[in-house]
Amino acid sequence: MDVAKIHSLLEQVSKSGTAPQRPDPTQAFSDLLHEASEQQKKAGAAAERFITSGEGELHQVQLQMAKADITFRFLLEVRNKLTEAYQEVSRMSV
Amino acid sequence: MGPFELLEVAGSGLGAERVRMSVITQNIANANVTSTPEGGPFRRRIVQFQTILQESRRWANGGVPAGGVRVSGIRTDHATPLRKVRDPSHPHADADGWVSMPNVDLAMEMVDLMNASKSYEANLASIRVYREMMQQTMQITR
């Protein structure tokens, strides 16, 4: 995940409530979801390798977990914002 | 710069300091060893660090020149003289009854150990601060 992607997502998120102007926000969200899942998998694999075969170093495992954690927290923020936006719209009186 | 590059850089520091600690530990453990596979008494080992700086990450290219550290080599200290102890009954004593002891100074090694440990903690601190910064940044949209 590069910073540009985060920036574009943040931009969308800050504009939530209005229709996103980016071509495909669902794709961006799905990419982020994918990325978070990948990081979690990597962290899990690194931890397992470290415990079972003693491969790698403790700080590397911990750092991978930190990455997974940060990515997931970001995903959560985006998701919360999207849900909030949806609820905001659904509450709109017609 | 990727969002996790800073973690990688700090991580490389952790790895390097860990290697330094293990070399110091080796020095302390072998402080009285008079026989080694290479022959002669144990000699103090010193870790050398080197910066990993990637060309693509220079300021000119719009990047942050973040460079981690790596252990470039472990050299043997031949400059410091070996300690000479007189003990004619020692199996490794020379013809005049002098035994060459390792050139490890325990006081120095302890200082180096503290240094390595504090450097390790400093790297941990930068990781902690970076994580806090990231988490606080995510609060912007709340």
gemmi code that builds the backbone of each chain (N, CA, C; Angstrom):
import gemmi

chains = {
    "A": [
        ("MET", (0.858, -1.185, 0.000), (0.000, 0.000, 0.000), (0.893, 1.234, 0.000)),
        ("ASP", (0.704, 2.080, -0.981), (1.550, 3.268, -0.986), (0.791, 4.458, -0.428)),
        ("VAL", (1.572, 5.491, -0.153), (0.996, 6.668, 0.496), (-0.042, 7.344, -0.392)),
        ("ALA", (0.215, 7.333, -1.708), (-0.721, 7.976, -2.627), (-2.111, 7.380, -2.478)),
        ("LYS", (-2.133, 6.047, -2.325), (-3.421, 5.364, -2.198), (-4.131, 5.805, -0.916)),
        ("ILE", (-3.358, 5.880, 0.155), (-3.929, 6.313, 1.428), (-4.488, 7.729, 1.305)),
        ("HIS", (-3.693, 8.577, 0.634), (-4.128, 9.957, 0.461), (-5.456, 10.027, -0.288)),
        ("SER", (-5.521, 9.243, -1.390), (-6.749, 9.307, -2.189), (-7.919, 8.777, -1.378)),
        ("LEU", (-7.649, 7.752, -0.567), (-8.717, 7.211, 0.273), (-9.158, 8.224, 1.320)),
        ("LEU", (-8.159, 8.851, 1.942), (-8.462, 9.852, 2.959), (-9.309, 10.973, 2.381)),
        ("GLU", (-8.939, 11.334, 1.148), (-9.679, 12.395, 0.473), (-11.144, 11.991, 0.309)),
        ("GLN", (-11.327, 10.740, -0.130), (-12.688, 10.255, -0.309), (-13.434, 10.235, 1.000)),
        ("VAL", (-12.722, 9.763, 2.017), (-13.365, 9.646, 3.314), (-13.792, 11.013, 3.825)),
        ("SER", (-12.919, 12.004, 3.659), (-13.270, 13.322, 4.164), (-14.413, 13.931, 3.369)),
        ("LYS", (-14.644, 13.376, 2.172), (-15.755, 13.888, 1.363), (-17.002, 13.028, 1.520)),
        ("SER", (-16.932, 12.013, 2.380), (-18.067, 11.100, 2.467), (-19.297, 11.877, 2.909)),
        ("GLY", (-20.422, 11.412, 2.449), (-21.649, 12.182, 2.658), (-22.063, 12.738, 1.311)),
        ("THR", (-21.097, 13.246, 0.583), (-21.356, 13.609, -0.806), (-20.910, 12.423, -1.652)),
        ("ALA", (-21.327, 12.383, -2.895), (-20.946, 11.271, -3.751), (-19.443, 11.350, -4.038)),
        ("PRO", (-18.727, 10.265, -3.830), (-17.294, 10.290, -4.093), (-17.006, 10.592, -5.573)),
        ("GLN", (-16.023, 11.443, -5.789), (-15.742, 11.811, -7.170), (-14.738, 10.889, -7.836)),
        ("ARG", (-14.063, 10.056, -7.030), (-13.068, 9.136, -7.606), (-13.790, 8.099, -8.459)),
        ("PRO", (-13.127, 7.592, -9.475), (-13.779, 6.665, -10.369), (-14.397, 5.456, -9.665)),
        ("ASP", (-13.618, 4.789, -8.816), (-14.145, 3.564, -8.227), (-13.730, 3.413, -6.768)),
        ("PRO", (-14.529, 3.992, -5.866), (-14.168, 3.909, -4.454), (-14.287, 2.498, -3.896)),
        ("THR", (-15.201, 1.724, -4.440), (-15.347, 0.357, -3.923), (-14.090, -0.450, -4.192)),
        ("GLN", (-13.491, -0.181, -5.366), (-12.256, -0.875, -5.710), (-11.161, -0.511, -4.714)),
        ("ALA", (-11.079, 0.791, -4.408), (-10.055, 1.254, -3.458), (-10.263, 0.603, -2.096)),
        ("PHE", (-11.518, 0.523, -1.668), (-11.806, -0.081, -0.365), (-11.468, -1.564, -0.371)),
        ("SER", (-11.817, -2.203, -1.476), (-11.525, -3.627, -1.586), (-10.016, -3.883, -1.603)),
        ("ASP", (-9.270, -2.969, -2.248), (-7.801, -3.076, -2.247), (-7.257, -2.986, -0.831)),
        ("LEU", (-7.826, -2.043, -0.099), (-7.371, -1.828, 1.276), (-7.674, -3.050, 2.139)),
        ("LEU", (-8.857, -3.594, 1.924), (-9.278, -4.801, 2.643), (-8.302, -5.931, 2.365)),
        ("HIS", (-7.952, -6.043, 1.085), (-7.020, -7.059, 0.634), (-5.668, -6.888, 1.303)),
        ("GLU", (-5.217, -5.625, 1.296), (-3.905, -5.297, 1.868), (-3.878, -5.658, 3.357)),
        ("ALA", (-4.947, -5.283, 4.069), (-5.010, -5.573, 5.504), (-4.953, -7.077, 5.730)),
        ("SER", (-5.688, -7.803, 4.888), (-5.712, -9.254, 5.027), (-4.333, -9.856, 4.756)),
        ("GLU", (-3.663, -9.319, 3.725), (-2.313, -9.796, 3.396), (-1.360, -9.585, 4.559)),
        ("GLN", (-1.442, -8.389, 5.155), (-0.548, -8.060, 6.275), (-0.802, -8.993, 7.453)),
        ("GLN", (-2.093, -9.269, 7.702), (-2.443, -10.174, 8.807), (-1.860, -11.556, 8.550)),
        ("LYS", (-2.004, -12.003, 7.283), (-1.503, -13.340, 6.930), (0.000, -13.409, 7.129)),
        ("LYS", (0.679, -12.352, 6.657), (2.144, -12.314, 6.779), (2.548, -12.362, 8.240)),
        ("ALA", (1.832, -11.569, 9.067), (2.161, -11.522, 10.499), (1.958, -12.894, 11.127)),
        ("GLY", (0.853, -13.529, 10.761), (0.559, -14.858, 11.300), (1.627, -15.860, 10.905)),
        ("ALA", (2.012, -15.819, 9.615), (3.019, -16.755, 9.110), (4.360, -16.519, 9.794)),
        ("ALA", (4.717, -15.223, 9.955), (6.009, -14.891, 10.579), (6.043, -15.388, 12.017)),
        ("ALA", (4.922, -15.168, 12.732), (4.852, -15.607, 14.133), (4.973, -17.127, 14.212)),
        ("GLU", (4.273, -17.808, 13.305), (4.290, -19.267, 13.332), (5.692, -19.801, 13.046)),
        ("ARG", (6.338, -19.198, 12.020), (7.702, -19.614, 11.682), (8.634, -19.405, 12.862)),
        ("PHE", (8.460, -18.251, 13.508), (9.354, -17.920, 14.626), (9.183, -18.913, 15.775)),
        ("ILE", (7.927, -19.258, 16.062), (7.665, -20.147, 17.196), (8.065, -21.582, 16.878)),
        ("THR", (7.675, -22.053, 15.698), (7.911, -23.461, 15.394), (9.358, -23.768, 15.034)),
        ("SER", (9.958, -22.932, 14.161), (11.314, -23.282, 13.722), (12.370, -22.288, 14.182)),
        ("GLY", (11.941, -21.269, 14.933), (12.916, -20.287, 15.408), (13.500, -19.430, 14.307)),
        ("GLU", (12.822, -19.431, 13.149), (13.297, -18.654, 12.006), (12.996, -17.170, 12.201)),
        ("GLY", (13.840, -16.322, 11.691), (13.603, -14.889, 11.788), (13.934, -14.370, 13.172)),
        ("GLU", (13.665, -13.083, 13.368), (13.987, -12.495, 14.659), (12.725, -11.932, 15.281)),
        ("LEU", (12.742, -11.868, 16.595), (11.556, -11.432, 17.334), (11.084, -10.055, 16.873)),
        ("HIS", (12.030, -9.130, 16.693), (11.608, -7.773, 16.340), (10.979, -7.722, 14.955)),
        ("GLN", (11.438, -8.621, 14.059), (10.832, -8.641, 12.724), (9.383, -9.104, 12.800)),
        ("VAL", (9.159, -10.144, 13.609), (7.797, -10.648, 13.786), (6.913, -9.547, 14.373)),
        ("GLN", (7.436, -8.892, 15.411), (6.665, -7.842, 16.076), (6.371, -6.680, 15.133)),
        ("LEU", (7.363, -6.335, 14.306), (7.164, -5.228, 13.368), (6.096, -5.580, 12.345)),
        ("GLN", (6.120, -6.842, 11.878), (5.105, -7.270, 10.917), (3.725, -7.177, 11.559)),
        ("MET", (3.653, -7.530, 12.840), (2.377, -7.434, 13.550), (1.953, -5.976, 13.678)),
        ("ALA", (2.935, -5.098, 13.933), (2.627, -3.667, 14.046), (2.072, -3.146, 12.723)),
        ("LYS", (2.667, -3.603, 11.618), (2.192, -3.179, 10.298), (0.755, -3.634, 10.090)),
        ("ALA", (0.508, -4.910, 10.410), (-0.838, -5.456, 10.260), (-1.817, -4.663, 11.114)),
        ("ASP", (-1.380, -4.325, 12.310), (-2.217, -3.584, 13.251), (-2.567, -2.201, 12.694)),
        ("ILE", (-1.551, -1.486, 12.196), (-1.789, -0.140, 11.678), (-2.712, -0.199, 10.462)),
        ("THR", (-2.428, -1.151, 9.555), (-3.260, -1.273, 8.360), (-4.701, -1.573, 8.747)),
        ("PHE", (-4.878, -2.482, 9.715), (-6.233, -2.832, 10.119), (-6.960, -1.654, 10.762)),
        ("ARG", (-6.243, -0.923, 11.609), (-6.864, 0.243, 12.240), (-7.316, 1.259, 11.200)),
        ("PHE", (-6.480, 1.407, 10.162), (-6.838, 2.349, 9.107), (-8.093, 1.864, 8.383)),
        ("LEU", (-8.100, 0.560, 8.079), (-9.262, -0.039, 7.427), (-10.515, 0.211, 8.249)),
        ("LEU", (-10.374, 0.046, 9.568), (-11.499, 0.232, 10.479), (-12.017, 1.668, 10.409)),
        ("GLU", (-11.073, 2.624, 10.385), (-11.470, 4.027, 10.304), (-12.265, 4.288, 9.028)),
        ("VAL", (-11.753, 3.755, 7.917), (-12.422, 3.954, 6.625), (-13.816, 3.343, 6.662)),
        ("ARG", (-13.873, 2.117, 7.187), (-15.155, 1.401, 7.255), (-16.158, 2.168, 8.133)),
        ("ASN", (-15.681, 2.641, 9.285), (-16.560, 3.404, 10.171), (-17.112, 4.626, 9.471)),
        ("LYS", (-16.227, 5.290, 8.726), (-16.639, 6.506, 8.031), (-17.684, 6.186, 6.968)),
        ("LEU", (-17.470, 5.082, 6.259), (-18.415, 4.682, 5.212), (-19.774, 4.355, 5.819)),
        ("THR", (-19.748, 3.579, 6.906), (-21.015, 3.215, 7.552), (-21.739, 4.454, 8.046)),
        ("GLU", (-20.974, 5.336, 8.644), (-21.538, 6.584, 9.153), (-22.215, 7.355, 8.019)),
        ("ALA", (-21.514, 7.418, 6.895), (-22.054, 8.139, 5.735), (-23.343, 7.491, 5.269)),
        ("TYR", (-23.332, 6.149, 5.232), (-24.523, 5.431, 4.803), (-25.700, 5.740, 5.727)),
        ("GLN", (-25.448, 5.694, 7.027), (-26.517, 5.943, 7.991), (-27.037, 7.363, 7.874)),
        ("GLU", (-26.104, 8.260, 7.634), (-26.469, 9.646, 7.454), (-27.468, 9.792, 6.301)),
        ("VAL", (-27.142, 9.086, 5.211), (-28.009, 9.164, 4.018), (-29.331, 8.496, 4.282)),
        ("SER", (-29.291, 7.324, 4.977), (-30.529, 6.587, 5.198), (-31.478, 7.327, 6.132)),
        ("ARG", (-30.946, 8.213, 6.953), (-31.771, 8.979, 7.861), (-32.413, 10.199, 7.171)),
        ("MET", (-31.940, 10.435, 5.959), (-32.421, 11.625, 5.265), (-33.932, 11.509, 5.004)),
        ("SER", (-34.690, 12.555, 5.323), (-36.129, 12.486, 5.105), (-36.426, 12.748, 3.636)),
        ("VAL", (-37.340, 11.918, 3.106), (-37.659, 12.083, 1.673), (-38.982, 12.828, 1.496)),
    ],
    "B": [
        ("MET", (7.951, 7.376, -0.094), (8.235, 6.591, 1.105), (6.982, 5.844, 1.533)),
        ("GLY", (7.101, 4.572, 1.647), (5.970, 3.767, 2.088), (5.630, 4.088, 3.523)),
        ("PRO", (4.411, 3.805, 3.936), (4.014, 4.153, 5.303), (4.784, 3.378, 6.363)),
        ("PHE", (5.347, 2.246, 5.963), (6.023, 1.425, 6.968), (7.537, 1.457, 6.849)),
        ("GLU", (8.025, 2.385, 6.008), (9.477, 2.415, 5.811), (10.202, 2.742, 7.116)),
        ("LEU", (9.586, 3.636, 7.884), (10.206, 4.025, 9.141), (10.336, 2.831, 10.080)),
        ("LEU", (9.308, 1.972, 10.032), (9.370, 0.776, 10.866), (10.518, -0.118, 10.419)),
        ("GLU", (10.715, -0.198, 9.096), (11.802, -1.025, 8.575), (13.153, -0.493, 9.027)),
        ("VAL", (13.291, 0.837, 8.960), (14.563, 1.465, 9.339), (14.853, 1.206, 10.818)),
        ("ALA", (13.844, 1.461, 11.655), (14.026, 1.226, 13.089), (14.285, -0.256, 13.349)),
        ("GLY", (13.626, -1.105, 12.567), (13.815, -2.550, 12.713), (15.236, -2.964, 12.387)),
        ("SER", (15.799, -2.337, 11.347), (17.188, -2.663, 11.004), (18.115, -2.257, 12.152)),
        ("GLY", (17.765, -1.141, 12.815), (18.549, -0.721, 13.980), (18.465, -1.742, 15.102)),
        ("LEU", (17.249, -2.265, 15.317), (17.071, -3.292, 16.348), (17.932, -4.504, 16.042)),
        ("GLY", (17.903, -4.928, 14.768), (18.673, -6.103, 14.361), (20.162, -5.891, 14.569)),
        ("ALA", (20.637, -4.699, 14.161), (22.065, -4.411, 14.261), (22.510, -4.379, 15.720)),
        ("GLU", (21.695, -3.754, 16.575), (22.060, -3.672, 17.991), (22.038, -5.050, 18.646)),
        ("ARG", (21.123, -5.875, 18.154), (21.054, -7.230, 18.687), (22.342, -7.994, 18.360)),
        ("VAL", (22.823, -7.819, 17.122), (24.079, -8.466, 16.734), (25.222, -7.947, 17.606)),
        ("ARG", (25.217, -6.609, 17.844), (26.274, -6.035, 18.655), (26.240, -6.620, 20.069)),
        ("MET", (25.017, -6.746, 20.609), (24.897, -7.318, 21.947), (25.417, -8.745, 21.974)),
        ("SER", (25.120, -9.515, 20.926), (25.554, -10.913, 20.955), (27.068, -11.003, 20.841)),
        ("VAL", (27.691, -10.080, 20.085), (29.154, -10.091, 19.983), (29.785, -9.701, 21.320)),
        ("ILE", (29.190, -8.709, 21.999), (29.707, -8.302, 23.315), (29.569, -9.457, 24.308)),
        ("THR", (28.413, -10.135, 24.226), (28.202, -11.290, 25.098), (29.259, -12.350, 24.849)),
        ("GLN", (29.578, -12.532, 23.579), (30.615, -13.501, 23.215), (31.961, -13.084, 23.821)),
        ("ASN", (32.267, -11.786, 23.750), (33.507, -11.283, 24.339), (33.563, -11.575, 25.827)),
        ("ILE", (32.441, -11.310, 26.518), (32.409, -11.511, 27.971), (32.548, -12.993, 28.309)),
        ("ALA", (31.828, -13.823, 27.531), (31.859, -15.259, 27.803), (33.262, -15.828, 27.600)),
        ("ASN", (33.984, -15.250, 26.638), (35.310, -15.776, 26.317), (36.445, -14.983, 26.955)),
        ("ALA", (36.113, -14.216, 27.987), (37.101, -13.300, 28.566), (38.322, -14.010, 29.140)),
        ("ASN", (38.205, -15.301, 29.426), (39.347, -16.005, 30.022), (39.766, -17.225, 29.213)),
        ("VAL", (39.385, -17.230, 27.938), (39.689, -18.391, 27.101), (41.100, -18.263, 26.530)),
        ("THR", (41.925, -19.243, 26.798), (43.316, -19.151, 26.326), (43.567, -20.026, 25.104)),
        ("SER", (42.570, -20.785, 24.706), (42.765, -21.654, 23.550), (41.571, -21.556, 22.611)),
        ("THR", (41.821, -21.200, 21.361), (40.744, -21.069, 20.384), (41.062, -21.925, 19.169)),
        ("PRO", (40.056, -22.227, 18.351), (40.332, -23.011, 17.137), (41.376, -22.353, 16.240)),
        ("GLU", (41.424, -21.011, 16.229), (42.400, -20.314, 15.381), (43.786, -20.342, 16.023)),
        ("GLY", (43.873, -20.816, 17.232), (45.143, -20.844, 17.955), (45.317, -19.586, 18.771)),
        ("GLY", (45.977, -19.706, 19.874), (46.204, -18.558, 20.744), (44.981, -18.240, 21.563)),
        ("PRO", (45.074, -17.213, 22.395), (43.927, -16.856, 23.232), (42.838, -16.169, 22.423)),
        ("PHE", (41.657, -16.067, 23.006), (40.538, -15.377, 22.356), (40.887, -13.903, 22.215)),
        ("ARG", (40.468, -13.324, 21.101), (40.671, -11.887, 20.911), (39.311, -11.211, 20.803)),
        ("ARG", (39.251, -10.022, 21.368), (38.014, -9.243, 21.398), (37.479, -9.020, 19.988)),
        ("ARG", (36.165, -9.141, 19.809), (35.551, -8.890, 18.498), (34.793, -7.572, 18.562)),
        ("ILE", (34.827, -6.853, 17.457), (34.140, -5.560, 17.388), (33.220, -5.557, 16.173)),
        ("VAL", (31.997, -5.070, 16.379), (31.017, -5.015, 15.295), (31.155, -3.692, 14.557)),
        ("GLN", (31.037, -3.749, 13.244), (31.048, -2.521, 12.447), (29.692, -2.353, 11.784)),
        ("PHE", (29.171, -1.145, 11.853), (27.876, -0.856, 11.240), (28.065, -0.061, 9.957)),
        ("GLN", (27.072, -0.175, 9.086), (27.099, 0.581, 7.837), (25.672, 1.007, 7.504)),
        ("THR", (25.550, 2.205, 6.946), (24.224, 2.693, 6.575), (23.801, 2.087, 5.248)),
        ("ILE", (22.521, 1.738, 5.167), (21.975, 1.324, 3.871), (21.233, 2.531, 3.341)),
        ("LEU", (21.803, 3.180, 2.349), (21.144, 4.359, 1.792), (20.832, 4.085, 0.335)),
        ("GLN", (19.558, 4.155, 0.015), (19.193, 3.844, -1.364), (19.172, 5.100, -2.217)),
        ("GLU", (19.850, 4.996, -3.359), (19.972, 6.131, -4.274), (18.611, 6.708, -4.661)),
        ("SER", (17.664, 5.812, -4.866), (16.347, 6.255, -5.341), (15.628, 7.110, -4.308)),
        ("ARG", (16.154, 7.107, -3.080), (15.438, 7.818, -2.029), (16.106, 9.122, -1.654)),
        ("ARG", (16.857, 9.692, -2.565), (17.491, 10.984, -2.280), (16.433, 12.077, -2.315)),
        ("TRP", (16.759, 13.193, -1.658), (15.822, 14.317, -1.641), (15.480, 14.745, -3.059)),
        ("ALA", (16.490, 14.734, -3.931), (16.297, 15.192, -5.298), (15.199, 14.412, -6.008)),
        ("ASN", (15.030, 13.145, -5.652), (14.004, 12.332, -6.300), (12.669, 12.411, -5.569)),
        ("GLY", (12.543, 13.368, -4.694), (11.288, 13.543, -3.976), (11.096, 12.528, -2.874)),
        ("GLY", (12.123, 11.823, -2.555), (11.987, 10.812, -1.522), (12.720, 11.210, -0.264)),
        ("VAL", (12.431, 10.497, 0.788), (13.144, 10.728, 2.034), (14.326, 9.764, 2.052)),
        ("PRO", (15.523, 10.271, 2.244), (16.672, 9.368, 2.203), (16.775, 8.522, 3.460)),
        ("ALA", (15.741, 7.745, 3.700), (15.726, 6.913, 4.891), (16.640, 5.726, 4.668)),
        ("GLY", (17.619, 5.581, 5.501), (18.538, 4.461, 5.373), (18.607, 3.691, 6.656)),
        ("GLY", (18.464, 2.403, 6.543), (18.598, 1.578, 7.729), (20.065, 1.322, 8.005)),
        ("VAL", (20.305, 0.438, 8.928), (21.685, 0.108, 9.268), (21.849, -1.399, 9.115)),
        ("ARG", (23.051, -1.784, 8.739), (23.319, -3.215, 8.723), (24.722, -3.446, 9.270)),
        ("VAL", (24.958, -4.666, 9.694), (26.276, -5.009, 10.215), (27.167, -5.295, 9.021)),
        ("SER", (28.199, -4.457, 8.836), (29.044, -4.632, 7.654), (30.162, -5.631, 7.921)),
        ("GLY", (30.430, -5.872, 9.171), (31.461, -6.862, 9.455), (31.760, -6.947, 10.939)),
        ("ILE", (32.363, -8.039, 11.316), (32.795, -8.203, 12.698), (34.303, -8.396, 12.639)),
        ("ARG", (35.041, -7.421, 13.185), (36.498, -7.547, 13.080), (37.081, -7.957, 14.415)),
        ("THR", (38.231, -8.541, 14.326), (38.916, -8.994, 15.535), (39.903, -7.925, 15.952)),
        ("ASP", (39.892, -7.624, 17.238), (40.760, -6.571, 17.766), (42.186, -7.093, 17.947)),
        ("HIS", (43.074, -6.724, 17.002), (44.474, -7.134, 17.117), (45.321, -6.007, 17.692)),
        ("ALA", (44.702, -4.804, 17.822), (45.459, -3.629, 18.268), (45.712, -3.658, 19.778)),
        ("THR", (44.660, -3.997, 20.519), (44.821, -4.042, 21.974), (45.719, -5.223, 22.351)),
        ("PRO", (46.748, -4.979, 23.160), (47.646, -6.093, 23.507), (46.965, -7.120, 24.408)),
        ("LEU", (47.433, -8.338, 24.315), (46.891, -9.401, 25.160), (47.414, -9.212, 26.576)),
        ("ARG", (46.605, -9.636, 27.528), (47.058, -9.571, 28.915), (48.046, -10.710, 29.159)),
        ("LYS", (49.110, -10.438, 29.889), (50.084, -11.494, 30.205), (49.975, -11.835, 31.687)),
        ("VAL", (49.775, -13.089, 31.950), (49.669, -13.530, 33.344), (50.750, -14.587, 33.581)),
        ("ARG", (51.431, -14.477, 34.702), (52.487, -15.454, 34.962), (51.900, -16.661, 35.680)),
        ("ASP", (51.969, -17.803, 35.006), (51.434, -19.041, 35.583), (52.134, -20.216, 34.896)),
        ("PRO", (53.314, -20.564, 35.373), (54.108, -21.617, 34.703), (53.390, -22.964, 34.622)),
        ("SER", (52.436, -23.212, 35.544), (51.782, -24.523, 35.528), (50.669, -24.602, 34.483)),
        ("HIS", (50.338, -23.461, 33.895), (49.252, -23.426, 32.921), (49.660, -24.173, 31.642)),
        ("PRO", (48.773, -25.013, 31.093), (49.159, -25.768, 29.884), (49.489, -24.877, 28.681)),
        ("HIS", (48.953, -23.641, 28.650), (49.211, -22.767, 27.507), (50.299, -21.731, 27.802)),
        ("ALA", (51.043, -21.968, 28.868), (52.113, -21.029, 29.208), (53.271, -21.174, 28.228)),
        ("ASP", (53.968, -20.029, 27.961), (55.108, -20.113, 27.045), (56.342, -20.584, 27.835)),
        ("ALA", (57.486, -20.607, 27.172), (58.703, -21.164, 27.773), (59.078, -20.465, 29.081)),
        ("ASP", (58.753, -19.142, 29.155), (59.113, -18.397, 30.363), (58.025, -18.426, 31.431)),
        ("GLY", (56.956, -19.167, 31.175), (55.898, -19.287, 32.166), (54.828, -18.211, 32.092)),
        ("TRP", (54.792, -17.452, 31.012), (53.770, -16.415, 30.848), (52.611, -16.955, 30.020)),
        ("VAL", (51.392, -16.666, 30.449), (50.198, -17.082, 29.720), (49.559, -15.844, 29.091)),
        ("SER", (49.250, -15.931, 27.802), (48.548, -14.825, 27.135), (47.061, -14.967, 27.368)),
        ("MET", (46.483, -13.949, 27.985), (45.043, -13.963, 28.227), (44.352, -13.064, 27.206)),
        ("PRO", (43.056, -13.284, 26.969), (42.346, -12.467, 25.964), (42.450, -10.969, 26.258)),
        ("ASN", (42.408, -10.157, 25.204), (42.476, -8.706, 25.391), (41.090, -8.108, 25.649)),
        ("VAL", (40.279, -8.860, 26.396), (38.937, -8.388, 26.732), (38.986, -7.650, 28.062)),
        ("ASP", (38.529, -6.402, 28.055), (38.441, -5.629, 29.284), (36.981, -5.636, 29.720)),
        ("LEU", (36.713, -6.331, 30.809), (35.317, -6.505, 31.230), (34.599, -5.177, 31.448)),
        ("ALA", (35.308, -4.201, 32.013), (34.678, -2.888, 32.259), (34.244, -2.272, 30.933)),
        ("MET", (35.118, -2.349, 29.927), (34.791, -1.816, 28.610), (33.596, -2.543, 27.999)),
        ("GLU", (33.614, -3.866, 28.146), (32.525, -4.658, 27.565), (31.196, -4.314, 28.219)),
        ("MET", (31.230, -4.081, 29.528), (29.990, -3.730, 30.223), (29.462, -2.387, 29.732)),
        ("VAL", (30.387, -1.441, 29.522), (29.970, -0.125, 29.014), (29.366, -0.291, 27.616)),
        ("ASP", (30.031, -1.100, 26.778), (29.515, -1.337, 25.436), (28.144, -2.009, 25.473)),
        ("LEU", (28.006, -2.918, 26.439), (26.733, -3.628, 26.573), (25.611, -2.651, 26.921)),
        ("MET", (25.906, -1.742, 27.849), (24.908, -0.735, 28.229), (24.579, 0.140, 27.031)),
        ("ASN", (25.622, 0.487, 26.293), (25.449, 1.316, 25.106), (24.533, 0.627, 24.093)),
        ("ALA", (24.803, -0.652, 23.844), (23.996, -1.409, 22.884), (22.557, -1.498, 23.366)),
        ("SER", (22.397, -1.739, 24.662), (21.055, -1.879, 25.213), (20.276, -0.576, 25.107)),
        ("LYS", (20.958, 0.546, 25.389), (20.274, 1.846, 25.302), (19.949, 2.189, 23.853)),
        ("SER", (20.855, 1.845, 22.927), (20.588, 2.102, 21.515), (19.379, 1.296, 21.049)),
        ("TYR", (19.291, 0.066, 21.548), (18.151, -0.784, 21.214), (16.865, -0.116, 21.689)),
        ("GLU", (16.900, 0.367, 22.929), (15.730, 1.038, 23.491), (15.369, 2.288, 22.694)),
        ("ALA", (16.405, 3.004, 22.214), (16.146, 4.218, 21.432), (15.396, 3.861, 20.153)),
        ("ASN", (15.790, 2.741, 19.520), (15.084, 2.303, 18.316), (13.647, 1.926, 18.633)),
        ("LEU", (13.468, 1.260, 19.775), (12.110, 0.899, 20.194), (11.278, 2.158, 20.407)),
        ("ALA", (11.924, 3.190, 20.984), (11.204, 4.437, 21.247), (10.738, 5.054, 19.934)),
        ("SER", (11.585, 5.031, 18.898), (11.141, 5.654, 17.647), (10.002, 4.861, 17.024)),
        ("ILE", (10.012, 3.537, 17.207), (8.896, 2.734, 16.701), (7.614, 3.108, 17.438)),
        ("ARG", (7.728, 3.222, 18.772), (6.544, 3.530, 19.581), (5.964, 4.891, 19.194)),
        ("VAL", (6.859, 5.875, 19.069), (6.400, 7.220, 18.726), (5.745, 7.223, 17.342)),
        ("TYR", (6.343, 6.501, 16.396), (5.781, 6.461, 15.047), (4.391, 5.834, 15.054)),
        ("ARG", (4.241, 4.758, 15.808), (2.923, 4.113, 15.887), (1.890, 5.064, 16.490)),
        ("GLU", (2.309, 5.749, 17.541), (1.383, 6.704, 18.162), (0.986, 7.787, 17.168)),
        ("MET", (1.977, 8.269, 16.408), (1.693, 9.306, 15.409), (0.693, 8.815, 14.382)),
        ("MET", (0.902, 7.579, 13.881), (-0.004, 7.021, 12.881), (-1.419, 6.925, 13.446)),
        ("GLN", (-1.509, 6.448, 14.687), (-2.838, 6.264, 15.267), (-3.528, 7.596, 15.515)),
        ("GLN", (-2.730, 8.592, 15.892), (-3.341, 9.901, 16.105), (-3.754, 10.528, 14.784)),
        ("THR", (-2.967, 10.252, 13.736), (-3.310, 10.787, 12.415), (-4.649, 10.228, 11.951)),
        ("MET", (-4.900, 8.975, 12.299), (-6.162, 8.368, 11.883), (-7.367, 8.984, 12.587)),
        ("GLN", (-7.105, 9.709, 13.672), (-8.207, 10.346, 14.388), (-8.701, 11.603, 13.681)),
        ("ILE", (-7.927, 12.044, 12.674), (-8.289, 13.293, 11.994), (-9.718, 13.251, 11.475)),
        ("THR", (-10.096, 12.117, 10.885), (-11.407, 12.051, 10.248), (-12.546, 11.820, 11.241)),
        ("ARG", (-12.244, 11.688, 12.488), (-13.325, 11.412, 13.449), (-14.131, 12.660, 13.760)),
    ],
}
model = gemmi.Model(1)
for chain_id, residues in chains.items():
    chain = gemmi.Chain(chain_id)
    for i, (resn, *xyz) in enumerate(residues, 1):
        res = gemmi.Residue()
        res.name, res.seqid = resn, gemmi.SeqId(i, " ")
        for name, pos in zip(("N", "CA", "C"), xyz):
            atom = gemmi.Atom()
            atom.name, atom.element = name, gemmi.Element(name[0])
            atom.pos, atom.b_iso = gemmi.Position(*pos), 0.0
            res.add_atom(atom)
        chain.add_residue(res)
    model.add_chain(chain)
structure = gemmi.Structure()
structure.add_model(model)
structure.setup_entities()
